Amino acid sequence: MDKKALEDRIITFSRSALKPHYHGGRITAQEYKTIMKRAITKVCGLYKSQMYDFNSRNVPGMVEQYILCGIIQKVLVDNFDGLPAAS
């Protein structure tokens, strides 16, 4: 599979996994773009190094993990934003 075809498939699977979260307001447009870039970079790199067997079930799971990490980061930043700095 050539690189462009692989990227197109990753985009298709990632987009289908991200759409419900974006339309539901759980991620912003900037987070959407960042997750798409990370997914394409990671899967293409792993596929090129022969460490990854591309499969349509793996990409949405990876995207869900990126979303979960982003949501956890937001919660942590919001909760610790008002704490005084350590002296």
N, C-alpha and C positions, 0 to 999 in steps of 0.2 A: 504494500500500500504506500503510495507516495505521500509526501508531507502535507500537501494541500488537501488531499482527500481525507487524511487523518484529522487535520484541523477542522474541516467542515463537519465531520462526524462528531467530534468533541463539542463543537459549538452547538450542534443540534441537541445533543443529550444534555449539555450543561444548561442551555436555555430552557429546556422543558423542566429541569429540576429547579431552576431559579425563579421562573415566572410566578408561581404561587406565593413565594416569599416576598417578591418585589411588589406585586399587586396587593398583597396583604399588609404592606407597610413595615414588614419586619427588617428589610434591608433598604438602603438608600441606593440611588443611581450610581454613586461613586463606589459603593461596596459591590454592586452588581458588576461593574467594569473590572474591579480588582479581582473578584472571584473568577470571572471569565478568563482573565489573563493568567492567573495562577493555574487554573485547570489546564489550559492549553499548554503552557510551559512545562508543567509537571508531567502530563501524560505523554507529550511528544518526546521529552527528554528520556523518560523511562522506556518508551517504545523503541527509541533509537538505540539505547544501550542494551537492548534485548532482555531487560529485566521485567518487562510488562507485556502481558498478553492482552491486547486491547479487546474490550468486551463491553457491550452497552450497559451491563448491570453495574460495572465498577464506577463509571464516571458520575452518575447521580449520587451514589453513596459518598464519593469524595467531595462533591459539591456540598452535600448536606453537612459534612464535617467542617468545611470552611465556613458555612453559615453559622453553625453552632459555635465555633470558636469566635466569630465576630460578635455574636450576641452576648457571649460570656464576657468578652472584652468590654463591650458597652456597659454592661451591668456593673462590672468592677470599677470602671472609670466613673460612672455616675455615683456609686456608693462612696468612693473614696475622694471625690472631688472637693468636698467641703472640710476635710480634716486639716488641722493645722500642720505646718511643716515641722519636721523634727529639728531640734536645735542641737 
